[in-house]
């Protein structure tokens, strides 16, 4: 983990973006596992709801990245 952190920090990517990246990976894994467990249990609607909540969580934690992107586009124009 420390080696990955060193590689990413040497690429001049802000620490906040790296944090969002790792949180997103965790949310995706947890969402996928929980939705598959629900589907295997015969609860397809609950699995779809888990995926929807996972997508909402990804949007919520990626807001700083989206804001930075919009500011970058605004400064270019």
Beta strands, then each sheet from edge to edge (+ up, - down):
end
